[in-house]
Every structure is written in C-alpha cells, then in structure tokens.
Amino acid sequence: MAIKIQMPKLSDTMDTGRIIKWLKKEGDKVSPGDVLAEVETDKANMDMEAYDEGTLLKIVAKEGDRVPIGGLIGILGDAGEDISTITSGAPTPSAPKEEVKAKPPAAASNLGAHTAPAEVATPPAPEPAAPNKGNGRLKASPLAKRLASDKGIDLSAVTGSGTAGRIVKRDIESFVPGPGSRRTGVSSGEYHDEPLSMMREAIAKRLSQSNVEAPHFFVTVEVAMENAISFRDSLNAFDEENKTSFNDIIVKACAVALQKHPEVNATFMQDKIRMFGDVHIGVAVALEDGLITPVIRDADKKGIRDISIESKDLAARARSRKLKPEEYSGSTFTVSNLGMFGVDEFTAIINPPEAAILAIGSIVDKPVVENGQIKIGKRMRMTLSSDHRVVDGALAAKFMQTLRKILENPASLAL
C-alpha cells in the first residue's frame, strides 16, 4: 500500500520547509531510518528520515521547492504500484521566485516632483550553465549575492563550496576572475531583488511580532572592565588551549544575575507571568543570511570554561546549519554581542517568548574621573531591552546594577 511522505515539523517555529537535496532517487529501496532528503527550515538544514520501508515511487517536491508542514513531498510503496489516485490530487509545491531586475520607467518631464512609478518587471536574461545550478536556478546565499553584486562578480563563474554546490560568502571572498569571466552589477536606475531565505522570513515574522506585541523599554549602563580584562587574561594564561572570550564571562555573569533576579528570567503568558528556575541563555550568532541563538542550558550551573567550550561548538555548528532543534530552542534570556564589530552601543529586539535581551558593545578606552583625577579607563556599555508587561524600570535597573557589580568584580564568578 502506497504511503505519503509528508513534510515533517523539524523545528518548533517551522511552518514551511525547502527541499535542498534529495539523497534518494525514484526507484530506490528505502528502509526506516534512511535519510531521504536534506531540508532547509527557518533555523537549520535538517536530515529528513524515512519512517517506513518500501520503494521511493515518486518525488513530488523537487529540489528548491517549498512545502508547508504536512504537504506531500514523495510517495513510498511497492515497486510498480499504481499511485495515480494520490498524485492526481496533490497540490503543486511552490518553487522559489526567481530574481528579477527591472528598471522603472522615466518620470514624465512635466512632473515637478518625483512620484512612485509602477513596477515593470522584465524577464531575466538567460544565465549560462554553472556547476552549482540545479533546475535552472543559481544556488547562492543572499549574502554571497550581495557581495558578488558589490564586487561586480558574475555568480555563474563561481564554483560553490556550500551544501549542494551552493555559493557562500567564502566563495566570493576567495574568487579570482579568469580571463573569460564576466563581471556584473546593478546599473544606475535599476534595482536588484533578493529572494528571502527561510531563516530571514522567520526573523522578519518573529521580530515584527515581538516589536508590536511586547512594549519594549531600554536601560543602559557603563561597566568598568579593567578587572574583567585581568580576569580573562588569568584564565587564558592557565588554559591556553581553550581561550575564554569576554562573551563567555558575560554569559556566566548574566546567569548569576538572573538567579538573583528571577523576575527577569521569565515570560508573559496573557493571564500570568511565568518565572523559570532554570537559566538557559541564548547566544546570538550571526550567519550569512540571518542569525540564530544557540542555547547554553543551565548556564548558572556551569563554569566559565565549560560555557566557553560549549559556545564555540554551538557557534561552529550553527554556521554550518547543523544544530539540532533542542540546541536552539528553549532559552529564557538572550545575549547579543556586537562589540567585536566595533559597535559602542545598540538596542536589541526581544527574542520571544523571553522577557529581556542584553545588547553588548565594545570595550573602549575613554577618559574617566577617579578620586578627582582624570585617567584612561576601559569601559563597556550594555543595554537591556525588557518587556514592560513583565519587567518594570526599577527591576531592570536592579538587574543591571547586579550584573555590573559582577563584571566589575569577576572573581566572584569563581565562588
């Protein structure tokens, strides 16, 4: 009897999946546990396994197609079995929209001000064949496309090193044009449309919802980091193999502060506020086409060295899109650090359903006054974004006061 292969729910926030690559072809024998295909979700690339035994009779969703959860992607059964009754009523999976370049019509000369012209799409020019093309579509990450556009690189001349030959950032950065390579760009008066990745769509949806539903307010403090710098240097001198970052120290400090202020380690639930006894801290990691927050579970119970090792492992697997769903879900608080990019200060949007997120800036040299004398100090600014339905101003200030005290006296983290 024929069995429908349906798009599974591979992450807690997933509603649609994109077929990246089929690992079985029509006619192949399939056993339970065999990996049928690689699927892109809103958070990671996941292996989709078979639950039944049989022959893969039909691939309904092709590589690149997007299918909602529960949608038909293939049919399993006995060799030669009639499956026409299943395929006849199957909805057609949606293929990704092709990139379109268009030039708006010139404004009429008698107009005294610029007006918004109607969009007139022109068919894209045929692209030359390339090793990474599948189903006539050039596979490249949005960031790779932007970099190629900025550098004037023709993507069809680039060989992709990502999954299924996808062109990624490193391919553009290392690309050396050959004698016959074409270079391209967006001409003046034209524009360039980039299709959204599954991850970027999820980010847009969730953070728009957070910004609308959660009344944000922000509290910023400045931290003297001299002691934290000395503390980190001591840790790294003791363990040169595994270098501790400032972010590792901040994550541990936040975990301790959240234990002292459990009202911040909470979520709004319409008719109640739920405060968590466990501290699971999400650490924002930038990816080529978005960001993801791997979770350090029970961070309050782990040492800084353990947090450092786990953070590096999670970040590496996040960038290769190999995290498991339980590794990027269930956080109760998030830390977002842009200090390594030279950002002095910023505010972050709360990661729902959490009640707060901490934004970390860089450590900078600045003149400070101590005992009536001006000296050069090491200072770092951090901003707490809070959901005002859960956290009031005084509570946010007390939490930040505790966090600053810990960071200015980091030896307390060893107690």
C-alpha positions as a printed NumPy array, in Angstrom:
array([[  0.   ,   0.   ,   0.   ],
       [  1.356,   3.401,  -1.015],
       [  2.441,   5.728,   1.794],
       [  2.542,   9.51 ,   1.539],
       [  5.841,  11.129,   2.538],
       [  4.867,  14.453,   4.108],
       [  6.915,  17.466,   5.155],
       [  7.664,  16.944,   8.87 ],
       [  7.867,  19.661,  11.525],
       [ 11.62 ,  19.856,  12.09 ],
       [ 11.729,  22.906,  14.37 ],
       [  9.396,  24.481,  16.901],
       [  8.791,  27.583,  14.769],
       [  8.804,  25.925,  11.34 ],
       [  5.721,  26.169,   9.14 ],
       [  7.366,  25.539,   5.746],
       [ 10.391,  23.572,   4.586],
       [ 12.507,  23.847,   1.454],
       [ 13.94 ,  20.737,  -0.191],
       [ 17.677,  21.335,  -0.556],
       [ 18.718,  17.952,  -1.907],
       [ 17.183,  14.518,  -2.38 ],
       [ 19.532,  11.769,  -1.17 ],
       [ 17.327,   9.036,  -2.648],
       [ 16.064,   8.876,  -6.21 ],
       [ 12.887,   7.39 ,  -7.644],
       [ 13.128,   3.606,  -7.684],
       [ 15.497,   3.387,  -4.707],
       [ 14.751,   0.981,  -1.873],
       [ 14.127,   2.751,   1.434],
       [ 14.383,   1.416,   4.988],
       [ 13.295,   3.058,   8.268],
       [ 15.999,   5.488,   9.395],
       [ 17.345,   6.139,   5.904],
       [ 17.911,   9.825,   5.157],
       [ 15.608,  10.739,   2.277],
       [ 16.45 ,  14.405,   1.792],
       [ 18.088,  17.471,   3.269],
       [ 15.539,  20.129,   4.237],
       [ 16.09 ,  23.819,   4.984],
       [ 13.984,  25.079,   7.901],
       [ 13.852,  28.556,   9.408],
       [ 16.745,  27.651,  11.728],
       [ 18.948,  24.94 ,  10.225],
       [ 19.43 ,  22.371,   7.492],
       [ 17.986,  19.074,   8.732],
       [ 18.084,  15.477,   7.559],
       [ 14.63 ,  14.047,   6.855],
       [ 14.481,  10.363,   7.703],
       [ 12.143,   7.637,   6.462],
       [  9.767,   6.003,   8.955],
       [  8.604,   3.201,   6.665],
       [ 10.034,   0.609,   4.305],
       [  9.424,   0.423,   0.567],
       [ 10.43 ,   1.847,  -2.779],
       [ 10.532,   5.576,  -3.475],
       [  7.903,   5.612,  -6.215],
       [  7.555,   9.335,  -6.791],
       [  9.338,  12.567,  -5.858],
       [  6.639,  15.229,  -5.773],
       [  8.623,  18.17 ,  -4.363],
       [ 11.743,  18.899,  -6.381],
       [ 14.966,  20.399,  -5.06 ],
       [ 14.349,  24.072,  -4.284],
       [ 10.581,  23.616,  -3.762],
       [  8.952,  24.948,  -0.599],
       [  6.34 ,  22.766,   1.079],
       [  4.149,  23.519,   4.132],
       [  4.206,  21.133,   7.1  ],
       [  2.129,  18.074,   6.199],
       [  2.438,  18.779,   2.472],
       [  3.133,  15.89 ,   0.102],
       [  6.765,  15.607,  -0.975],
       [  7.002,  11.998,  -2.124],
       [  5.341,   8.589,  -2.25 ],
       [  6.63 ,   5.307,  -0.877],
       [  5.233,   1.873,  -1.75 ],
       [  5.737,  -1.38 ,  -3.612],
       [  7.553,  -1.354,  -6.938],
       [  5.078,  -0.962,  -9.811],
       [  2.194,   0.073,  -7.553],
       [ -0.444,   2.406,  -9.025],
       [ -0.253,   5.795,  -7.267],
       [ -2.325,   7.866,  -9.686],
       [ -5.101,   8.433,  -7.148],
       [ -2.582,  10.022,  -4.774],
       [ -0.695,  12.171,  -7.271],
       [ -3.823,  13.45 ,  -9.064],
       [ -5.   ,  15.454,  -6.069],
       [ -1.605,  16.567,  -4.806],
       [ -1.064,  20.349,  -4.654],
       [  1.914,  21.686,  -6.569],
       [  4.777,  22.714,  -4.255],
       [  5.792,  26.345,  -4.583],
       [  9.107,  26.912,  -6.288],
       [ 11.284,  29.826,  -5.141],
       [ 10.759,  33.046,  -7.028],
       [ 13.452,  33.899,  -9.494],
       [ 15.475,  37.036,  -9.015],
       [ 14.246,  39.896, -11.184],
       [ 15.976,  43.036, -12.344],
       [ 13.788,  45.855, -13.52 ],
       [ 14.17 ,  49.468, -14.46 ],
       [ 11.352,  51.874, -13.586],
       [ 10.009,  53.99 , -16.426],
       [ 11.341,  57.521, -16.701],
       [  9.245,  60.176, -14.988],
       [  7.29 ,  62.496, -17.282],
       [  9.137,  65.773, -17.889],
       [  6.184,  67.93 , -16.782],
       [  6.157,  66.498, -13.239],
       [  7.504,  68.897, -10.665],
       [  8.183,  66.173,  -8.057],
       [  9.218,  62.53 ,  -8.028],
       [  6.332,  60.081,  -7.981],
       [  6.401,  56.356,  -7.292],
       [  6.407,  54.597, -10.674],
       [  4.573,  51.351, -11.234],
       [  6.88 ,  48.337, -11.205],
       [  7.537,  46.922, -14.648],
       [  9.319,  43.582, -14.499],
       [ 11.477,  42.494, -17.385],
       [ 12.317,  38.826, -17.826],
       [ 15.786,  37.963, -16.558],
       [ 18.375,  37.2  , -19.18 ],
       [ 19.239,  33.517, -19.566],
       [ 22.1  ,  32.535, -17.289],
       [ 24.993,  30.455, -18.561],
       [ 25.302,  26.952, -17.167],
       [ 27.369,  26.633, -13.995],
       [ 28.396,  23.696, -11.805],
       [ 26.118,  24.792,  -8.969],
       [ 22.939,  25.25 , -10.971],
       [ 20.005,  22.92 , -10.317],
       [ 16.617,  23.066, -12.004],
       [ 17.832,  26.173, -13.868],
       [ 18.318,  28.145, -10.641],
       [ 21.622,  29.532,  -9.437],
       [ 22.188,  28.451,  -5.843],
       [ 23.754,  31.178,  -3.694],
       [ 23.183,  32.607,  -0.244],
       [ 21.71 ,  36.135,  -0.052],
       [ 24.966,  37.434,   1.467],
       [ 27.006,  35.868,  -1.332],
       [ 24.735,  37.522,  -3.879],
       [ 25.117,  40.919,  -2.214],
       [ 28.91 ,  40.577,  -2.049],
       [ 29.049,  39.47 ,  -5.686],
       [ 26.934,  42.47 ,  -6.689],
       [ 29.167,  44.851,  -4.724],
       [ 32.321,  43.36 ,  -6.237],
       [ 30.856,  43.095,  -9.751],
       [ 31.341,  39.322,  -9.849],
       [ 29.257,  37.155, -12.167],
       [ 27.869,  34.367,  -9.943],
       [ 27.736,  31.933, -12.855],
       [ 31.549,  31.984, -12.898],
       [ 31.853,  31.   ,  -9.236],
       [ 32.036,  27.409,  -8.006],
       [ 30.079,  26.927,  -4.783],
       [ 31.52 ,  25.062,  -1.792],
       [ 28.325,  25.015,   0.299],
       [ 25.638,  22.358,   0.57 ],
       [ 24.618,  21.01 ,  -2.859],
       [ 27.135,  23.336,  -4.537],
       [ 25.581,  26.487,  -3.049],
       [ 27.717,  29.621,  -3.362],
       [ 28.507,  31.094,   0.051],
       [ 30.436,  34.082,   1.386],
       [ 33.854,  32.4  ,   1.369],
       [ 33.494,  31.541,  -2.332],
       [ 33.014,  35.208,  -3.233],
       [ 35.83 ,  36.402,  -0.978],
       [ 38.288,  33.894,  -2.464],
       [ 37.129,  34.23 ,  -6.087],
       [ 39.755,  35.214,  -8.648],
       [ 38.258,  36.126, -12.067],
       [ 39.619,  34.141, -15.003],
       [ 40.414,  35.588, -18.427],
       [ 36.908,  34.857, -19.74 ],
       [ 34.948,  35.795, -16.634],
       [ 32.105,  38.28 , -16.944],
       [ 31.562,  40.89 , -14.245],
       [ 28.154,  42.248, -13.486],
       [ 26.478,  44.836, -11.267],
       [ 23.322,  46.847, -10.836],
       [ 23.301,  49.807, -13.189],
       [ 22.114,  53.236, -12.161],
       [ 18.332,  53.411, -12.34 ],
       [ 17.917,  49.655, -11.943],
       [ 17.309,  47.593,  -8.818],
       [ 18.098,  44.095,  -7.661],
       [ 15.616,  41.811,  -5.822],
       [ 16.863,  39.137,  -3.423],
       [ 14.504,  36.269,  -2.509],
       [ 14.135,  35.764,   1.242],
       [ 15.703,  32.698,   2.809],
       [ 13.61 ,  30.581,   5.167],
       [ 15.633,  31.965,   8.07 ],
       [ 15.2  ,  35.604,   7.035],
       [ 11.446,  35.091,   6.665],
       [ 11.265,  33.635,  10.179],
       [ 13.315,  36.518,  11.601],
       [ 11.065,  39.072,   9.926],
       [  7.931,  37.384,  11.23 ],
       [  9.055,  36.749,  14.822],
       [ 10.798,  40.057,  15.468],
       [  7.995,  42.084,  13.892],
       [  5.615,  40.258,  16.205],
       [  7.884,  40.911,  19.192],
       [  8.265,  44.602,  18.395],
       [  4.485,  45.028,  18.113],
       [  3.258,  42.821,  20.961],
       [  5.941,  43.404,  23.597],
       [  6.201,  47.017,  24.843],
       [  9.972,  47.463,  24.817],
       [ 11.936,  49.789,  27.073],
       [ 15.694,  50.127,  27.412],
       [ 18.166,  50.578,  30.271],
       [ 21.855,  51.261,  29.536],
       [ 24.783,  51.093,  31.947],
       [ 28.532,  51.504,  31.562],
       [ 30.859,  48.941,  33.102],
       [ 34.468,  49.378,  34.201],
       [ 36.175,  46.386,  32.572],
       [ 39.724,  46.587,  33.948],
       [ 39.168,  43.729,  36.407],
       [ 37.349,  41.64 ,  33.799],
       [ 40.291,  42.08 ,  31.405],
       [ 42.758,  40.932,  34.075],
       [ 40.453,  38.044,  34.999],
       [ 40.225,  36.89 ,  31.378],
       [ 44.   ,  37.164,  30.927],
       [ 44.491,  34.961,  34.001],
       [ 42.043,  32.344,  32.725],
       [ 43.722,  32.228,  29.324],
       [ 47.202,  32.008,  30.86 ],
       [ 46.008,  28.987,  32.843],
       [ 44.297,  27.308,  29.865],
       [ 45.986,  28.358,  26.618],
       [ 44.283,  25.602,  24.602],
       [ 40.766,  26.901,  25.19 ],
       [ 40.682,  30.693,  25.105],
       [ 37.925,  32.362,  27.102],
       [ 36.164,  35.312,  25.465],
       [ 34.588,  38.301,  27.163],
       [ 31.26 ,  36.971,  25.927],
       [ 31.789,  33.747,  27.898],
       [ 32.327,  35.798,  31.06 ],
       [ 29.266,  37.945,  30.307],
       [ 27.073,  34.855,  29.758],
       [ 28.132,  33.456,  33.133],
       [ 27.622,  36.825,  34.815],
       [ 24.115,  37.085,  33.323],
       [ 23.283,  33.587,  34.582],
       [ 24.294,  34.519,  38.123],
       [ 22.399,  37.828,  37.949],
       [ 19.267,  36.054,  36.667],
       [ 19.349,  33.716,  39.663],
       [ 19.316,  36.782,  41.878],
       [ 16.508,  38.392,  39.831],
       [ 14.249,  35.527,  38.635],
       [ 11.573,  38.037,  37.622],
       [ 13.755,  38.87 ,  34.573],
       [ 14.178,  35.175,  33.734],
       [ 10.529,  34.997,  32.774],
       [  7.871,  35.139,  30.067],
       [  4.469,  36.808,  29.685],
       [  1.574,  34.321,  29.346],
       [ -1.532,  36.53 ,  28.97 ],
       [ -3.087,  35.755,  32.358],
       [  0.161,  35.139,  34.282],
       [  3.905,  35.679,  34.339],
       [  5.961,  32.5  ,  34.381],
       [  9.358,  32.699,  36.143],
       [ 11.825,  29.925,  35.373],
       [ 14.005,  28.147,  37.897],
       [ 16.437,  27.081,  35.173],
       [ 18.642,  29.6  ,  33.385],
       [ 19.022,  28.821,  29.669],
       [ 20.879,  31.605,  27.863],
       [ 20.651,  32.081,  24.105],
       [ 23.785,  33.482,  22.465],
       [ 23.122,  35.301,  19.193],
       [ 25.299,  34.01 ,  16.33 ],
       [ 25.444,  35.849,  13.001],
       [ 25.008,  33.702,   9.884],
       [ 25.306,  34.59 ,   6.213],
       [ 21.567,  35.056,   5.763],
       [ 20.381,  35.864,   9.289],
       [ 21.089,  34.939,  12.868],
       [ 20.346,  32.126,  15.275],
       [ 20.554,  31.8  ,  19.054],
       [ 22.112,  28.528,  20.228],
       [ 21.29 ,  27.888,  23.884],
       [ 23.669,  27.374,  26.801],
       [ 21.447,  25.306,  29.091],
       [ 21.757,  25.613,  32.877],
       [ 24.381,  28.323,  32.411],
       [ 24.18 ,  29.188,  36.109],
       [ 25.401,  25.691,  36.986],
       [ 28.339,  25.648,  34.53 ],
       [ 31.823,  27.076,  34.89 ],
       [ 33.189,  29.687,  32.507],
       [ 35.468,  27.134,  30.828],
       [ 32.53 ,  24.798,  30.145],
       [ 30.491,  27.717,  28.787],
       [ 33.407,  28.709,  26.541],
       [ 33.843,  25.218,  25.075],
       [ 30.095,  24.777,  24.544],
       [ 29.685,  28.226,  22.981],
       [ 32.428,  27.605,  20.428],
       [ 30.971,  24.224,  19.482],
       [ 27.43 ,  25.549,  19.145],
       [ 28.554,  28.593,  17.125],
       [ 30.563,  26.437,  14.706],
       [ 27.661,  24.072,  14.103],
       [ 25.24 ,  26.997,  13.843],
       [ 27.303,  28.463,  10.996],
       [ 27.277,  25.131,   9.181],
       [ 23.494,  24.868,   9.799],
       [ 23.906,  21.594,  11.724],
       [ 22.257,  22.438,  15.052],
       [ 19.578,  20.159,  16.446],
       [ 16.204,  21.768,  17.313],
       [ 16.777,  21.326,  21.052],
       [ 20.05 ,  23.263,  20.735],
       [ 18.439,  26.485,  19.518],
       [ 15.117,  26.477,  21.381],
       [ 14.007,  26.91 ,  24.978],
       [ 16.167,  29.88 ,  26.   ],
       [ 14.935,  32.072,  28.869],
       [ 17.235,  35.064,  28.201],
       [ 19.444,  36.137,  25.291],
       [ 22.823,  37.875,  24.954],
       [ 23.642,  39.697,  21.709],
       [ 27.207,  40.993,  21.365],
       [ 28.355,  43.331,  18.584],
       [ 31.433,  44.542,  20.412],
       [ 33.744,  42.568,  18.12 ],
       [ 32.481,  44.705,  15.216],
       [ 33.465,  47.961,  16.928],
       [ 29.884,  48.853,  17.905],
       [ 29.902,  51.018,  21.04 ],
       [ 26.212,  50.658,  21.928],
       [ 22.952,  49.355,  20.454],
       [ 19.496,  48.123,  21.411],
       [ 18.187,  44.661,  20.553],
       [ 14.661,  43.379,  19.912],
       [ 13.453,  40.829,  22.463],
       [ 13.57 ,  37.212,  21.311],
       [ 10.021,  35.925,  22.018],
       [  8.776,  34.49 ,  24.302],
       [ 11.563,  35.827,  26.56 ],
       [ 11.115,  38.958,  28.663],
       [ 14.545,  40.511,  28.072],
       [ 17.672,  40.574,  25.916],
       [ 21.074,  42.109,  26.669],
       [ 22.96 ,  44.051,  23.968],
       [ 26.737,  44.279,  24.453],
       [ 29.01 ,  46.914,  22.913],
       [ 32.779,  47.042,  22.562],
       [ 35.334,  47.779,  25.279],
       [ 36.782,  51.221,  24.59 ],
       [ 39.468,  53.441,  26.077],
       [ 37.995,  56.681,  27.412],
       [ 38.874,  59.371,  29.952],
       [ 37.283,  58.734,  33.347],
       [ 37.461,  60.547,  36.67 ],
       [ 38.629,  58.582,  39.709],
       [ 39.396,  60.258,  43.053],
       [ 39.329,  63.639,  41.359],
       [ 41.916,  62.61 ,  38.771],
       [ 41.415,  62.034,  35.041],
       [ 42.753,  58.703,  33.777],
       [ 42.222,  56.383,  30.833],
       [ 39.697,  53.67 ,  31.652],
       [ 38.393,  50.566,  29.895],
       [ 34.622,  50.924,  29.57 ],
       [ 31.861,  48.801,  28.025],
       [ 28.248,  49.815,  27.516],
       [ 25.417,  47.289,  27.711],
       [ 21.701,  47.807,  27.158],
       [ 18.869,  45.672,  28.496],
       [ 15.725,  45.545,  26.345],
       [ 12.777,  44.499,  28.522],
       [  9.136,  43.576,  28.006],
       [  7.317,  46.134,  30.172],
       [  4.472,  43.656,  30.722],
       [  6.93 ,  41.592,  32.774],
       [  9.783,  43.853,  33.839],
       [  9.39 ,  47.329,  35.364],
       [ 12.027,  50.056,  35.223],
       [ 13.218,  49.612,  38.796],
       [ 13.609,  45.84 ,  38.327],
       [ 15.585,  46.321,  35.113],
       [ 17.819,  48.854,  36.89 ],
       [ 18.448,  46.468,  39.812],
       [ 19.28 ,  43.628,  37.444],
       [ 21.765,  45.813,  35.563],
       [ 23.229,  47.012,  38.846],
       [ 23.836,  43.407,  39.905],
       [ 25.286,  42.499,  36.511],
       [ 27.642,  45.475,  36.538],
       [ 28.816,  44.603,  40.053],
       [ 29.614,  41.039,  38.968],
       [ 31.529,  42.147,  35.866],
       [ 33.495,  44.713,  37.836],
       [ 34.338,  42.029,  40.405],
       [ 34.558,  38.905,  38.216],
       [ 36.5  ,  36.869,  40.771],
       [ 33.101,  36.307,  42.424],
       [ 32.226,  34.033,  39.47 ],
       [ 34.771,  31.523,  40.745],
       [ 32.963,  31.166,  44.086]])
